[in-house]
């Protein structure tokens, strides 16, 4: 299985002739990433240069930059760095000051050149870039990489003066000067260590002589049709050129080997197609899902969301809706489909995993002993279970680098919870569409199914003949053969009965939470403090003249 793809930038991801990423490449990369394949860049470019390229805010999982001298994670935190030795830095300074050849010197946060000539301008234009600013040598700053513009003979003479470095050609007149301890392969190895990948689990795409090493190293090396002869010879196969959708077409050839490919069943294909093309499912499910996300500003660019899957119909549909939203790729965000096994019996665990596989959802499963803990209490076991589940999900999501968890509570959950609070707890309180965690700093909870009706979820489930978990805890397993009663079920039945004479009752309950007249409320709480209408009663009476 191929779990990660590493991409060269110039001539592989970005077209030399058009100076942009083909739309087909962006779409394909978003699709495979949504299904669990990691996507990295492996380039000779500097971070500053990458930020100027039209990468369309694509959320790459990491960056091997400067031919492996500095590797970053998705948030641009340094994972590894390989600077030049003091002796090689000193010799590079001499070459730089001689100005016999154009030399770009690269530090962590900047790059500059000693001189710009016609050759430099021509080569930079060929890779859709402009030369760096001409500056004097930055004394005392660490050097991570350099670029040399010279013919092959002169390039060999320069590198002979720097015994700790070697040349990596990206053009017949353009070379990266890199440490012998660095290289794209070395950078890829750092990413493999970080993400627990094996060599046979990665594929690389490249087009130049400086990509030969990584094309040979990877489990599968793919050369672009516009690549050099050496690159094409080193690859396992050659795809079309970058301008002929080569990246997308190359990935398509890898589809059967990619992470999540085994889950891409006929059912998954059908579900995804009908979420887009079946009018009922698109309007009642996806459109309402997207509306909640937009209305309540649930997702921001750069978010990493743990989509929490319990195994029930609501959370499994939520996972498919997130995949569809990700496919649209309107702004960058990342998904982890997270399953906590709180102590399911074997049959329930197998059902959950089989459903995830059939629906094409690449889940990450972790285990806890929540059911065993809850079994030891007789008081409010469901409340305790829910609290412990959420705490465990927050903790695992944060450990995985996520900043939000998504839960599958739907429209009916919202109105039932509101009414339950009034009828059984004597309080008026909504189930909020999003919340900041009080115990896990920087974490949020979102409920993107907020506008989706349960009856529409059930129609979706029944349309495909799917069987999902119910609660699946020990209490409900023991009571499965008997009629169940609960305050939530009573409330659900009450709303159903009211609906017979008041078809708009559900909408009215929901809308009441957005139309609270504080001037007509006896008391309310905010920030843990209770306030009474009496606090400003007389003052308000004098102001508006009410009696």
LODO-894896 format. One record per residue (C-alpha): x negated, y, z negated; chain; residue number from 1. Coordinates in nm, 3 decimals. Layout:
ATOM;c1;c2;c3;chaine;num
ATOM;X;Y;Z;A;NUM
...
END
This chain:
ATOM;c1;c2;c3;chaine;num
ATOM;0.000;0.000;0.000;A;1
ATOM;-0.118;0.351;0.083;A;2
ATOM;-0.050;0.575;-0.216;A;3
ATOM;-0.238;0.889;-0.110;A;4
ATOM;-0.331;1.077;0.207;A;5
ATOM;-0.626;1.315;0.239;A;6
ATOM;-0.615;1.572;0.519;A;7
ATOM;-0.886;1.774;0.682;A;8
ATOM;-0.761;2.126;0.757;A;9
ATOM;-0.901;2.275;1.077;A;10
ATOM;-0.807;2.074;1.383;A;11
ATOM;-0.618;1.818;1.176;A;12
ATOM;-0.354;1.999;0.972;A;13
ATOM;-0.384;2.337;1.142;A;14
ATOM;-0.402;2.377;1.519;A;15
ATOM;-0.710;2.555;1.654;A;16
ATOM;-0.507;2.693;1.944;A;17
ATOM;-0.192;2.800;1.759;A;18
ATOM;-0.342;2.880;1.420;A;19
ATOM;-0.058;2.718;1.226;A;20
ATOM;0.070;2.386;1.092;A;21
ATOM;0.309;2.213;1.334;A;22
ATOM;0.665;2.201;1.200;A;23
ATOM;0.668;1.824;1.248;A;24
ATOM;0.369;1.791;1.015;A;25
ATOM;0.528;1.997;0.738;A;26
ATOM;0.851;1.801;0.759;A;27
ATOM;0.677;1.462;0.754;A;28
ATOM;0.447;1.556;0.467;A;29
ATOM;0.743;1.677;0.261;A;30
ATOM;0.929;1.352;0.326;A;31
ATOM;0.647;1.118;0.227;A;32
ATOM;0.559;1.327;-0.077;A;33
ATOM;0.921;1.315;-0.193;A;34
ATOM;0.904;0.937;-0.169;A;35
ATOM;0.594;0.914;-0.385;A;36
ATOM;0.291;0.950;-0.156;A;37
ATOM;0.028;1.190;-0.288;A;38
ATOM;-0.095;1.449;-0.038;A;39
ATOM;-0.438;1.615;-0.074;A;40
ATOM;-0.654;1.849;0.129;A;41
ATOM;-1.019;1.757;0.192;A;42
ATOM;-1.192;2.050;0.355;A;43
ATOM;-1.513;2.246;0.384;A;44
ATOM;-1.320;2.565;0.326;A;45
ATOM;-1.337;2.784;0.018;A;46
ATOM;-1.034;2.836;-0.204;A;47
ATOM;-1.022;3.203;-0.102;A;48
ATOM;-1.016;3.101;0.265;A;49
ATOM;-0.742;2.844;0.204;A;50
ATOM;-0.523;3.107;0.041;A;51
ATOM;-0.537;3.309;0.362;A;52
ATOM;-0.426;3.018;0.582;A;53
ATOM;-0.062;2.953;0.678;A;54
ATOM;-0.013;2.657;0.445;A;55
ATOM;0.354;2.756;0.391;A;56
ATOM;0.323;2.711;0.011;A;57
ATOM;0.318;2.336;0.056;A;58
ATOM;0.267;2.176;-0.290;A;59
ATOM;-0.045;1.970;-0.228;A;60
ATOM;-0.132;1.735;-0.513;A;61
ATOM;-0.496;1.845;-0.518;A;62
ATOM;-0.773;2.007;-0.321;A;63
ATOM;-1.119;1.879;-0.229;A;64
ATOM;-1.286;2.206;-0.126;A;65
ATOM;-1.631;2.314;-0.011;A;66
ATOM;-1.699;1.962;0.119;A;67
ATOM;-1.656;1.816;-0.228;A;68
ATOM;-1.846;2.077;-0.428;A;69
ATOM;-1.535;2.191;-0.617;A;70
ATOM;-1.221;1.981;-0.664;A;71
ATOM;-0.899;2.130;-0.799;A;72
ATOM;-0.572;1.985;-0.922;A;73
ATOM;-0.238;2.110;-0.789;A;74
ATOM;-0.248;2.408;-1.027;A;75
ATOM;-0.599;2.506;-0.910;A;76
ATOM;-0.766;2.393;-1.230;A;77
ATOM;-1.119;2.267;-1.164;A;78
ATOM;-1.150;1.888;-1.188;A;79
ATOM;-1.516;1.864;-1.086;A;80
ATOM;-1.794;2.084;-0.954;A;81
ATOM;-2.136;2.024;-0.798;A;82
ATOM;-2.350;2.341;-0.779;A;83
ATOM;-2.680;2.376;-0.593;A;84
ATOM;-2.994;2.311;-0.796;A;85
ATOM;-3.202;2.616;-0.899;A;86
ATOM;-3.478;2.523;-0.650;A;87
ATOM;-3.236;2.486;-0.358;A;88
ATOM;-3.060;2.809;-0.459;A;89
ATOM;-3.392;2.992;-0.458;A;90
ATOM;-3.482;2.863;-0.113;A;91
ATOM;-3.135;2.947;0.021;A;92
ATOM;-3.186;3.301;-0.103;A;93
ATOM;-3.506;3.326;0.101;A;94
ATOM;-3.330;3.202;0.415;A;95
ATOM;-3.045;3.446;0.347;A;96
ATOM;-3.278;3.745;0.310;A;97
ATOM;-3.483;3.655;0.619;A;98
ATOM;-3.174;3.703;0.835;A;99
ATOM;-3.312;3.487;1.114;A;100
ATOM;-2.983;3.302;1.107;A;101
ATOM;-2.636;3.392;0.989;A;102
ATOM;-2.577;3.234;0.647;A;103
ATOM;-2.257;3.231;0.442;A;104
ATOM;-2.312;3.194;0.068;A;105
ATOM;-2.026;3.056;-0.138;A;106
ATOM;-1.962;3.103;-0.509;A;107
ATOM;-1.657;2.988;-0.704;A;108
ATOM;-1.452;3.304;-0.648;A;109
ATOM;-1.606;3.466;-0.342;A;110
ATOM;-1.807;3.419;-0.025;A;111
ATOM;-2.012;3.657;0.188;A;112
ATOM;-2.247;3.657;0.487;A;113
ATOM;-2.588;3.814;0.551;A;114
ATOM;-2.519;3.916;0.911;A;115
ATOM;-2.250;3.882;1.174;A;116
ATOM;-2.337;3.822;1.536;A;117
ATOM;-2.147;3.721;1.848;A;118
ATOM;-2.197;3.352;1.777;A;119
ATOM;-2.047;3.386;1.429;A;120
ATOM;-1.744;3.576;1.556;A;121
ATOM;-1.685;3.320;1.831;A;122
ATOM;-1.705;3.019;1.597;A;123
ATOM;-1.487;3.181;1.328;A;124
ATOM;-1.224;3.268;1.589;A;125
ATOM;-1.225;2.904;1.699;A;126
ATOM;-1.102;2.804;1.350;A;127
ATOM;-0.851;3.092;1.326;A;128
ATOM;-1.058;3.287;1.076;A;129
ATOM;-1.257;3.604;1.042;A;130
ATOM;-1.618;3.626;0.918;A;131
ATOM;-1.663;3.705;0.546;A;132
ATOM;-1.778;4.050;0.443;A;133
ATOM;-2.148;4.128;0.488;A;134
ATOM;-2.302;4.166;0.142;A;135
ATOM;-2.634;4.147;-0.033;A;136
ATOM;-2.733;3.837;-0.228;A;137
ATOM;-2.540;3.801;-0.558;A;138
ATOM;-2.821;3.749;-0.805;A;139
ATOM;-2.743;3.521;-1.098;A;140
ATOM;-2.422;3.365;-0.960;A;141
ATOM;-2.391;2.990;-0.917;A;142
ATOM;-2.400;2.872;-0.555;A;143
ATOM;-2.169;2.586;-0.461;A;144
ATOM;-2.197;2.573;-0.085;A;145
ATOM;-2.332;2.752;0.220;A;146
ATOM;-2.268;2.766;0.592;A;147
ATOM;-2.539;2.803;0.853;A;148
ATOM;-2.496;2.926;1.210;A;149
ATOM;-2.788;2.790;1.414;A;150
ATOM;-2.877;2.547;1.689;A;151
ATOM;-2.955;2.189;1.583;A;152
ATOM;-3.332;2.232;1.591;A;153
ATOM;-3.332;2.544;1.373;A;154
ATOM;-3.073;2.391;1.140;A;155
ATOM;-3.306;2.096;1.075;A;156
ATOM;-3.591;2.335;0.996;A;157
ATOM;-3.378;2.520;0.742;A;158
ATOM;-3.253;2.209;0.567;A;159
ATOM;-3.610;2.075;0.543;A;160
ATOM;-3.678;2.362;0.305;A;161
ATOM;-3.398;2.248;0.071;A;162
ATOM;-3.476;1.887;-0.033;A;163
ATOM;-3.167;1.856;-0.254;A;164
ATOM;-2.929;1.941;0.028;A;165
ATOM;-2.814;1.804;0.362;A;166
ATOM;-2.628;1.927;0.670;A;167
ATOM;-2.268;1.850;0.757;A;168
ATOM;-2.187;1.959;1.112;A;169
ATOM;-1.846;2.102;1.196;A;170
ATOM;-1.961;2.249;1.530;A;171
ATOM;-2.267;2.220;1.753;A;172
ATOM;-2.374;2.561;1.621;A;173
ATOM;-2.207;2.549;1.278;A;174
ATOM;-2.311;2.353;0.968;A;175
ATOM;-2.216;2.329;0.605;A;176
ATOM;-2.517;2.308;0.375;A;177
ATOM;-2.411;2.076;0.096;A;178
ATOM;-2.576;1.915;-0.202;A;179
ATOM;-2.679;1.554;-0.153;A;180
ATOM;-2.468;1.484;-0.459;A;181
ATOM;-2.157;1.629;-0.294;A;182
ATOM;-1.947;1.551;0.013;A;183
ATOM;-1.586;1.492;0.101;A;184
ATOM;-1.616;1.128;-0.004;A;185
ATOM;-1.753;1.227;-0.344;A;186
ATOM;-1.464;1.470;-0.386;A;187
ATOM;-1.215;1.205;-0.284;A;188
ATOM;-1.367;0.971;-0.542;A;189
ATOM;-1.298;1.233;-0.810;A;190
ATOM;-0.934;1.245;-0.704;A;191
ATOM;-0.918;0.866;-0.707;A;192
ATOM;-1.043;0.864;-1.067;A;193
ATOM;-0.793;1.133;-1.167;A;194
ATOM;-0.493;0.954;-1.013;A;195
ATOM;-0.598;0.593;-1.066;A;196
ATOM;-0.631;0.514;-0.694;A;197
ATOM;-0.829;0.241;-0.525;A;198
ATOM;-1.015;0.281;-0.198;A;199
ATOM;-0.772;0.057;-0.010;A;200
ATOM;-0.482;0.273;-0.133;A;201
ATOM;-0.588;0.589;0.050;A;202
ATOM;-0.572;0.707;0.411;A;203
ATOM;-0.753;1.006;0.558;A;204
ATOM;-0.695;1.218;0.867;A;205
ATOM;-0.981;1.409;1.029;A;206
ATOM;-1.116;1.537;1.358;A;207
ATOM;-1.478;1.645;1.317;A;208
ATOM;-1.823;1.501;1.267;A;209
ATOM;-1.806;1.624;0.907;A;210
ATOM;-1.507;1.389;0.859;A;211
ATOM;-1.689;1.074;0.971;A;212
ATOM;-1.792;0.969;0.619;A;213
ATOM;-1.443;0.990;0.477;A;214
ATOM;-1.287;0.827;0.785;A;215
ATOM;-1.521;0.532;0.732;A;216
ATOM;-1.473;0.528;0.354;A;217
ATOM;-1.093;0.523;0.332;A;218
ATOM;-0.871;0.219;0.340;A;219
ATOM;-0.738;0.359;0.668;A;220
ATOM;-0.907;0.634;0.865;A;221
ATOM;-0.706;0.819;1.131;A;222
ATOM;-0.876;1.045;1.386;A;223
ATOM;-0.692;1.317;1.571;A;224
ATOM;-0.670;1.292;1.948;A;225
ATOM;-0.857;1.623;1.968;A;226
ATOM;-1.134;1.486;1.746;A;227
ATOM;-1.500;1.439;1.828;A;228
ATOM;-1.630;1.115;1.972;A;229
ATOM;-1.798;1.022;1.641;A;230
ATOM;-1.477;1.085;1.447;A;231
ATOM;-1.271;0.871;1.684;A;232
ATOM;-1.526;0.589;1.666;A;233
ATOM;-1.526;0.593;1.285;A;234
ATOM;-1.146;0.576;1.257;A;235
ATOM;-0.923;0.272;1.235;A;236
ATOM;-0.697;0.426;1.496;A;237
ATOM;-0.661;0.749;1.691;A;238
ATOM;-0.336;0.947;1.688;A;239
ATOM;-0.229;1.226;1.923;A;240
ATOM;-0.386;1.571;1.913;A;241
ATOM;-0.279;1.822;1.649;A;242
ATOM;-0.082;2.019;1.911;A;243
ATOM;0.103;1.704;2.020;A;244
ATOM;0.239;1.630;1.670;A;245
ATOM;-0.059;1.404;1.603;A;246
ATOM;-0.038;1.427;1.224;A;247
ATOM;0.333;1.344;1.208;A;248
ATOM;0.293;1.063;1.462;A;249
ATOM;-0.005;0.920;1.278;A;250
ATOM;0.184;0.916;0.949;A;251
ATOM;0.475;0.745;1.121;A;252
ATOM;0.240;0.459;1.214;A;253
ATOM;0.150;0.432;0.847;A;254
ATOM;0.512;0.437;0.725;A;255
ATOM;0.536;0.063;0.650;A;256
ATOM;0.228;0.094;0.427;A;257
ATOM;0.316;0.414;0.240;A;258
ATOM;0.431;0.436;-0.121;A;259
ATOM;0.807;0.390;-0.130;A;260
ATOM;0.817;0.218;0.208;A;261
ATOM;0.941;-0.105;0.057;A;262
ATOM;1.228;0.089;-0.100;A;263
ATOM;1.331;0.241;0.233;A;264
ATOM;1.604;-0.013;0.288;A;265
ATOM;1.896;0.001;0.527;A;266
ATOM;2.107;0.117;0.233;A;267
ATOM;1.868;0.402;0.152;A;268
ATOM;1.867;0.513;0.516;A;269
ATOM;2.247;0.505;0.525;A;270
ATOM;2.289;0.695;0.198;A;271
ATOM;2.047;0.967;0.306;A;272
ATOM;2.206;0.999;0.649;A;273
ATOM;2.559;1.025;0.511;A;274
ATOM;2.464;1.286;0.250;A;275
ATOM;2.382;1.501;0.552;A;276
ATOM;2.643;1.390;0.804;A;277
ATOM;2.944;1.261;0.607;A;278
ATOM;3.152;1.575;0.556;A;279
ATOM;3.305;1.464;0.227;A;280
ATOM;2.976;1.359;0.068;A;281
ATOM;2.792;1.664;0.198;A;282
ATOM;3.051;1.913;0.074;A;283
ATOM;3.153;1.744;-0.250;A;284
ATOM;2.810;1.622;-0.356;A;285
ATOM;2.511;1.791;-0.193;A;286
ATOM;2.665;2.136;-0.142;A;287
ATOM;2.787;2.151;-0.503;A;288
ATOM;2.452;2.023;-0.627;A;289
ATOM;2.269;2.292;-0.428;A;290
ATOM;2.518;2.557;-0.543;A;291
ATOM;2.449;2.482;-0.910;A;292
ATOM;2.073;2.494;-0.850;A;293
ATOM;2.110;2.835;-0.684;A;294
ATOM;2.379;2.984;-0.911;A;295
ATOM;2.192;2.911;-1.232;A;296
ATOM;1.840;2.955;-1.090;A;297
ATOM;1.738;2.606;-1.196;A;298
ATOM;1.430;2.562;-0.976;A;299
ATOM;1.141;2.800;-0.914;A;300
ATOM;0.851;2.764;-0.669;A;301
ATOM;0.581;2.546;-0.820;A;302
ATOM;0.810;2.359;-1.061;A;303
ATOM;0.734;1.996;-1.140;A;304
ATOM;1.063;1.831;-1.229;A;305
ATOM;1.109;1.499;-1.405;A;306
ATOM;1.435;1.362;-1.265;A;307
ATOM;1.553;1.147;-1.555;A;308
ATOM;1.724;0.827;-1.444;A;309
ATOM;1.921;0.621;-1.695;A;310
ATOM;2.039;0.368;-1.442;A;311
ATOM;2.394;0.501;-1.429;A;312
ATOM;2.579;0.634;-1.126;A;313
ATOM;2.529;1.002;-1.216;A;314
ATOM;2.153;1.003;-1.252;A;315
ATOM;2.096;0.774;-0.954;A;316
ATOM;2.301;1.002;-0.729;A;317
ATOM;2.114;1.299;-0.874;A;318
ATOM;1.787;1.139;-0.763;A;319
ATOM;1.914;1.106;-0.404;A;320
ATOM;2.038;1.467;-0.405;A;321
ATOM;1.697;1.586;-0.525;A;322
ATOM;1.532;1.393;-0.242;A;323
ATOM;1.764;1.562;0.007;A;324
ATOM;1.692;1.904;-0.144;A;325
ATOM;1.319;1.833;-0.123;A;326
ATOM;1.357;1.737;0.242;A;327
ATOM;1.480;2.089;0.319;A;328
ATOM;1.143;2.218;0.187;A;329
ATOM;1.264;2.579;0.144;A;330
ATOM;1.011;2.638;-0.133;A;331
ATOM;0.750;2.418;-0.303;A;332
ATOM;0.844;2.203;-0.601;A;333
ATOM;0.753;1.850;-0.703;A;334
ATOM;0.953;1.554;-0.829;A;335
ATOM;0.883;1.262;-1.059;A;336
ATOM;1.162;1.009;-1.092;A;337
ATOM;1.136;0.911;-1.456;A;338
ATOM;1.300;0.608;-1.618;A;339
ATOM;1.280;0.538;-1.988;A;340
ATOM;1.355;0.181;-2.091;A;341
ATOM;1.484;0.224;-2.449;A;342
ATOM;1.516;-0.152;-2.494;A;343
ATOM;1.737;-0.277;-2.212;A;344
ATOM;1.795;-0.648;-2.192;A;345
ATOM;1.634;-0.825;-1.898;A;346
ATOM;1.942;-0.819;-1.675;A;347
ATOM;1.999;-0.446;-1.720;A;348
ATOM;1.634;-0.364;-1.654;A;349
ATOM;1.640;-0.573;-1.335;A;350
ATOM;1.965;-0.408;-1.220;A;351
ATOM;1.818;-0.062;-1.268;A;352
ATOM;1.498;-0.146;-1.079;A;353
ATOM;1.689;-0.320;-0.799;A;354
ATOM;1.918;-0.019;-0.752;A;355
ATOM;1.620;0.217;-0.744;A;356
ATOM;1.451;0.000;-0.482;A;357
ATOM;1.764;-0.036;-0.269;A;358
ATOM;1.828;0.339;-0.279;A;359
ATOM;1.468;0.432;-0.203;A;360
ATOM;1.390;0.605;-0.533;A;361
ATOM;1.024;0.554;-0.642;A;362
ATOM;1.062;0.540;-1.020;A;363
ATOM;0.803;0.575;-1.294;A;364
ATOM;0.910;0.356;-1.587;A;365
ATOM;0.796;0.384;-1.949;A;366
ATOM;0.921;0.197;-2.253;A;367
ATOM;1.036;0.290;-2.602;A;368
ATOM;1.200;0.114;-2.898;A;369
ATOM;1.494;0.351;-2.937;A;370
ATOM;1.761;0.081;-2.928;A;371
ATOM;1.586;-0.109;-3.209;A;372
ATOM;1.562;0.208;-3.420;A;373
ATOM;1.927;0.301;-3.361;A;374
ATOM;2.037;-0.054;-3.443;A;375
ATOM;1.930;0.015;-3.799;A;376
ATOM;2.178;0.296;-3.855;A;377
ATOM;2.555;0.294;-3.897;A;378
ATOM;2.605;0.671;-3.890;A;379
ATOM;2.636;0.846;-3.554;A;380
ATOM;2.423;0.595;-3.360;A;381
ATOM;2.515;0.750;-3.024;A;382
ATOM;2.411;1.098;-3.138;A;383
ATOM;2.082;0.966;-3.274;A;384
ATOM;2.018;0.767;-2.957;A;385
ATOM;2.081;1.070;-2.734;A;386
ATOM;1.850;1.292;-2.941;A;387
ATOM;1.570;1.035;-2.941;A;388
ATOM;1.607;0.972;-2.567;A;389
ATOM;1.577;1.340;-2.488;A;390
ATOM;1.272;1.380;-2.711;A;391
ATOM;1.099;1.085;-2.549;A;392
ATOM;1.181;1.213;-2.200;A;393
ATOM;1.048;1.560;-2.281;A;394
ATOM;0.725;1.412;-2.420;A;395
ATOM;0.662;1.181;-2.125;A;396
ATOM;0.753;1.448;-1.869;A;397
ATOM;0.511;1.692;-2.029;A;398
ATOM;0.241;1.425;-2.035;A;399
ATOM;0.292;1.378;-1.659;A;400
ATOM;0.248;1.750;-1.597;A;401
ATOM;0.616;1.838;-1.551;A;402
ATOM;0.767;2.160;-1.681;A;403
ATOM;1.134;2.064;-1.647;A;404
ATOM;1.354;1.760;-1.699;A;405
ATOM;1.675;1.714;-1.501;A;406
ATOM;1.970;1.531;-1.656;A;407
ATOM;2.273;1.400;-1.469;A;408
ATOM;2.558;1.562;-1.665;A;409
ATOM;2.838;1.649;-1.423;A;410
ATOM;3.141;1.884;-1.417;A;411
ATOM;3.362;1.645;-1.613;A;412
ATOM;3.096;1.604;-1.884;A;413
ATOM;3.089;1.983;-1.916;A;414
ATOM;3.463;2.032;-1.964;A;415
ATOM;3.499;1.726;-2.186;A;416
ATOM;3.218;1.846;-2.413;A;417
ATOM;3.375;2.192;-2.431;A;418
ATOM;3.715;2.053;-2.527;A;419
ATOM;3.567;1.798;-2.770;A;420
ATOM;3.396;2.079;-2.957;A;421
ATOM;3.728;2.257;-3.002;A;422
ATOM;3.938;1.953;-3.089;A;423
ATOM;3.698;1.749;-3.299;A;424
ATOM;3.438;1.994;-3.431;A;425
ATOM;3.627;2.321;-3.455;A;426
ATOM;3.382;2.516;-3.238;A;427
ATOM;3.379;2.680;-2.898;A;428
ATOM;3.054;2.588;-2.726;A;429
ATOM;2.962;2.509;-2.365;A;430
ATOM;2.725;2.246;-2.233;A;431
ATOM;2.476;2.487;-2.076;A;432
ATOM;2.342;2.442;-1.721;A;433
ATOM;1.985;2.496;-1.840;A;434
ATOM;1.806;2.527;-2.173;A;435
ATOM;1.459;2.606;-2.304;A;436
ATOM;1.329;2.324;-2.521;A;437
ATOM;1.293;2.418;-2.888;A;438
ATOM;1.040;2.145;-2.962;A;439
ATOM;0.833;2.119;-2.643;A;440
ATOM;0.677;2.451;-2.553;A;441
ATOM;0.707;2.550;-2.189;A;442
ATOM;0.963;2.280;-2.111;A;443
ATOM;1.316;2.333;-1.980;A;444
ATOM;1.621;2.113;-1.929;A;445
ATOM;1.836;2.157;-1.617;A;446
ATOM;2.170;2.004;-1.518;A;447
ATOM;2.199;2.035;-1.138;A;448
ATOM;2.513;1.814;-1.123;A;449
ATOM;2.702;2.089;-1.308;A;450
ATOM;2.956;2.148;-1.027;A;451
ATOM;2.988;1.785;-0.910;A;452
ATOM;3.312;1.607;-1.003;A;453
ATOM;3.299;1.258;-1.151;A;454
ATOM;3.572;1.132;-0.919;A;455
ATOM;3.353;1.225;-0.620;A;456
ATOM;3.058;1.041;-0.773;A;457
ATOM;3.279;0.735;-0.818;A;458
ATOM;3.394;0.757;-0.455;A;459
ATOM;3.028;0.767;-0.348;A;460
ATOM;2.948;0.464;-0.566;A;461
ATOM;3.245;0.263;-0.443;A;462
ATOM;3.183;0.357;-0.079;A;463
ATOM;2.859;0.158;-0.094;A;464
ATOM;2.981;-0.109;-0.333;A;465
ATOM;2.715;-0.020;-0.588;A;466
ATOM;2.702;-0.152;-0.944;A;467
ATOM;2.528;0.071;-1.198;A;468
ATOM;2.456;0.051;-1.569;A;469
ATOM;2.704;0.194;-1.814;A;470
ATOM;2.554;0.282;-2.152;A;471
ATOM;2.368;-0.052;-2.174;A;472
ATOM;2.282;-0.013;-2.543;A;473
ATOM;2.321;-0.296;-2.793;A;474
ATOM;2.644;-0.154;-2.933;A;475
ATOM;2.819;-0.142;-2.597;A;476
ATOM;2.679;-0.479;-2.494;A;477
ATOM;2.851;-0.635;-2.794;A;478
ATOM;3.176;-0.450;-2.720;A;479
ATOM;3.171;-0.495;-2.345;A;480
ATOM;3.449;-0.753;-2.347;A;481
ATOM;3.680;-0.538;-2.559;A;482
ATOM;3.867;-0.212;-2.495;A;483
ATOM;3.654;0.080;-2.611;A;484
ATOM;3.766;0.397;-2.780;A;485
ATOM;3.566;0.710;-2.845;A;486
ATOM;3.634;1.078;-2.889;A;487
ATOM;3.500;1.141;-2.538;A;488
ATOM;3.731;0.878;-2.390;A;489
ATOM;4.026;1.022;-2.582;A;490
ATOM;3.940;1.368;-2.451;A;491
ATOM;3.905;1.236;-2.096;A;492
ATOM;4.248;1.072;-2.120;A;493
ATOM;4.399;1.391;-2.264;A;494
ATOM;4.270;1.597;-1.971;A;495
ATOM;4.400;1.335;-1.729;A;496
ATOM;4.743;1.355;-1.888;A;497
ATOM;4.745;1.737;-1.879;A;498
ATOM;4.650;1.726;-1.513;A;499
ATOM;4.984;1.565;-1.429;A;500
ATOM;5.168;1.888;-1.507;A;501
ATOM;4.878;2.132;-1.464;A;502
ATOM;4.663;2.042;-1.160;A;503
ATOM;4.421;2.325;-1.238;A;504
ATOM;4.351;2.227;-1.596;A;505
ATOM;3.992;2.113;-1.536;A;506
ATOM;3.899;2.431;-1.352;A;507
ATOM;4.067;2.641;-1.621;A;508
ATOM;3.870;2.473;-1.899;A;509
ATOM;3.547;2.522;-1.704;A;510
ATOM;3.622;2.885;-1.617;A;511
ATOM;3.714;2.967;-1.976;A;512
ATOM;3.347;2.940;-2.066;A;513
ATOM;3.270;3.226;-1.827;A;514
ATOM;3.559;3.443;-1.940;A;515
ATOM;3.506;3.474;-2.314;A;516
ATOM;3.644;3.806;-2.444;A;517
ATOM;3.424;3.876;-2.747;A;518
ATOM;3.659;4.158;-2.850;A;519
ATOM;3.925;3.893;-2.908;A;520
ATOM;3.714;3.642;-3.101;A;521
ATOM;3.727;3.616;-3.481;A;522
ATOM;3.359;3.528;-3.520;A;523
ATOM;3.063;3.418;-3.312;A;524
ATOM;2.706;3.308;-3.358;A;525
ATOM;2.395;3.430;-3.181;A;526
ATOM;2.036;3.357;-3.275;A;527
ATOM;2.158;3.153;-3.570;A;528
ATOM;2.341;3.451;-3.721;A;529
ATOM;2.720;3.460;-3.760;A;530
ATOM;2.901;3.783;-3.674;A;531
ATOM;3.261;3.883;-3.749;A;532
ATOM;3.501;4.105;-3.558;A;533
ATOM;3.530;4.304;-3.885;A;534
ATOM;3.172;4.430;-3.849;A;535
ATOM;3.273;4.708;-3.610;A;536
ATOM;3.651;4.687;-3.637;A;537
ATOM;3.715;5.037;-3.774;A;538
ATOM;3.450;5.200;-3.555;A;539
ATOM;3.595;5.037;-3.243;A;540
ATOM;3.946;5.142;-3.346;A;541
ATOM;3.840;5.506;-3.371;A;542
ATOM;3.665;5.485;-3.034;A;543
ATOM;3.942;5.333;-2.823;A;544
ATOM;4.243;5.445;-3.027;A;545
ATOM;4.381;5.092;-3.060;A;546
ATOM;4.632;5.018;-3.332;A;547
END
